[in-house]
Amino acid sequence: MSDAAAIPQNETWILPSRGIVGMACLITAESAIFLIFVVAYLYYSGKSLTGPSPREVLELPIFTSICLFSSSATIHFATSALHRAARGATSLCLAATVLLGAIFLGGTANEWYHLMVYDHLTIQTNLFGTTFYSLVGLHASHVIVGLILLSLALVFSLSGSLTREHTSRLEVLALYWHFVDAVWIVVFTVVYIVGR
């Protein structure tokens, strides 16, 4: 049997979404940047000549991490609801995603406030401070961008401008948000478990 006979002639090849391809390229580039920061954090871990050390000042951000991880589920449900043209469910799930992401970001801001004011750990204090704020700050900046985009999607959903035809665009945004969550798994592991 020849190879030509095995390929159905009525199937056409569909190009992947430009948005998905673009987001995949962005995620690849951003992953390389995060990798550099993670390696720097691990390399300089334990090399600070002065305190405070991670063991002395860091607490596990369990609650805020659960909120961020849960937001991956809510953005998935929002995308599924939009695909079914369920506007109310889409808006509700987008609002939950924004809320959970904002709780995570608020927890990060509260942690930084406590570290700076009470523990006197700044980016200039020691190597730990420099690498900690750089790595966690890089992640927080990605959360901020995601929250801005999710908030815009929520506004469009509430106004009725986000329709089933926009599902692919919301899927691209959801891909970015899943990336932010996946990066947090790495950052959490490196900073709060391995680095302590």
C-alpha positions in Angstrom: 0.0 0.0 0.0 1.5 3.3 -1.0 1.7 6.4 1.3 -0.5 8.4 -1.0 -3.3 6.0 -0.7 -3.1 6.2 3.1 -3.7 10.0 3.3 -7.3 11.0 3.0 -7.7 13.4 0.1 -10.7 15.4 1.5 -8.8 16.6 4.6 -7.3 20.1 4.5 -4.6 21.4 6.7 -5.6 24.3 8.9 -3.1 26.8 10.0 -2.8 27.3 13.8 -4.1 30.5 15.3 -1.8 33.4 14.9 -2.6 34.4 18.5 -1.7 31.0 19.9 1.6 30.9 17.9 2.4 34.4 19.0 1.7 33.6 22.6 3.7 30.4 22.4 6.7 32.5 21.1 6.2 35.0 23.9 6.0 32.3 26.5 9.2 30.7 25.1 11.1 34.0 25.3 9.7 34.8 28.8 10.6 31.4 30.0 14.2 32.0 29.0 14.2 35.3 31.0 12.7 33.6 34.1 15.3 30.8 33.8 18.1 33.4 34.0 16.5 34.9 37.2 15.9 31.5 38.7 19.5 30.4 38.0 20.8 33.7 39.5 18.7 33.2 42.6 20.0 29.6 43.1 23.6 30.6 42.4 23.6 33.4 44.9 21.5 31.5 47.5 23.3 31.4 50.8 26.1 33.7 49.7 24.9 36.9 51.4 27.5 38.2 53.9 24.9 40.1 56.0 21.4 39.3 57.1 18.6 38.8 57.0 18.5 35.4 55.4 15.5 33.7 53.7 15.0 31.4 56.6 14.7 34.3 59.0 12.2 36.4 57.1 10.2 34.4 54.5 7.0 32.7 55.3 5.2 30.3 52.9 2.6 32.2 50.9 0.2 29.2 50.9 -3.2 31.0 50.8 -2.2 33.5 48.0 -0.6 30.6 46.0 -3.8 28.6 46.2 -5.7 31.7 45.0 -3.4 32.1 42.0 -3.6 28.4 41.2 -7.4 28.5 41.5 -7.5 31.3 39.0 -6.2 29.0 36.3 -9.4 26.9 36.8 -11.6 30.0 36.7 -10.1 31.3 33.4 -10.5 27.9 31.9 -14.2 27.9 32.9 -14.5 31.4 31.5 -13.2 30.3 28.2 -15.5 27.3 28.2 -18.5 29.4 29.1 -17.7 31.9 26.3 -17.4 29.0 23.8 -21.0 28.0 24.9 -22.1 31.6 24.5 -23.0 31.7 28.3 -22.3 35.4 28.9 -23.3 35.4 32.5 -21.0 32.5 33.4 -18.2 34.0 31.4 -18.4 37.3 33.3 -18.7 35.5 36.6 -15.6 33.3 35.9 -13.6 36.3 34.6 -14.5 38.3 37.8 -13.4 35.4 39.9 -10.1 35.2 38.0 -9.5 38.9 38.5 -10.4 38.7 42.2 -8.1 35.7 42.8 -5.2 37.3 40.9 -5.7 40.5 42.8 -5.6 38.6 46.1 -2.4 37.0 45.1 -0.9 40.4 44.1 -2.1 42.0 47.3 -0.4 39.2 49.3 2.8 39.8 47.4 2.6 43.6 48.2 1.8 42.8 51.8 4.8 40.5 52.0 7.1 43.1 50.5 5.8 45.8 52.9 6.5 43.5 55.8 10.0 42.6 54.5 11.0 46.2 53.9 9.5 47.9 57.0 9.9 45.3 59.7 12.7 43.1 58.4 14.6 45.9 56.7 15.2 43.8 53.6 15.5 45.9 50.5 16.9 45.2 47.0 20.2 46.8 48.3 20.4 45.0 51.6 22.3 41.9 50.4 22.4 39.3 47.6 19.3 37.6 48.9 17.3 40.9 48.8 18.6 41.6 45.3 17.7 38.2 43.8 14.5 37.8 45.8 13.0 41.1 44.7 14.2 40.7 41.1 12.7 37.2 40.7 9.5 37.7 42.6 9.1 41.2 41.1 9.5 39.8 37.6 6.7 37.4 38.3 4.5 40.1 39.9 5.0 42.4 36.9 3.6 39.5 34.7 0.6 39.2 37.1 -0.1 42.9 36.8 -0.1 42.7 33.0 -2.4 39.7 33.2 -4.8 41.4 35.6 -5.0 44.4 33.3 -5.9 42.3 30.3 -8.3 40.1 32.3 -10.0 43.2 33.7 -10.4 44.5 30.1 -11.9 41.2 29.1 -14.3 41.4 32.1 -15.4 44.9 31.1 -16.0 43.7 27.5 -17.9 40.7 28.9 -20.1 42.8 31.1 -20.9 45.2 28.3 -21.8 42.4 26.0 -18.9 43.1 23.6 -17.2 39.8 24.3 -19.0 37.2 22.3 -18.6 33.6 21.2 -16.6 34.8 18.1 -13.9 36.1 20.6 -13.3 32.7 22.2 -9.9 32.3 20.5 -8.8 35.6 21.8 -9.8 34.7 25.4 -8.0 31.4 24.9 -4.8 33.3 24.1 -5.2 35.3 27.2 -5.9 32.2 29.2 -2.7 30.6 27.8 -0.7 33.6 29.2 -2.4 33.3 32.6 -1.7 29.6 32.8 2.0 30.5 32.0 2.0 33.0 34.9 0.6 30.3 37.2 3.1 27.7 36.0 6.0 30.1 36.5 4.8 30.7 40.1 5.2 26.9 40.8 8.8 27.3 39.9 9.3 30.5 41.8 7.5 29.2 44.8 9.6 26.0 44.8 12.9 27.9 44.3 12.4 30.8 46.7 10.2 29.4 49.5 11.3 25.7 49.6 14.7 25.1 48.0 16.2 28.6 48.8 15.2 28.6 52.5 
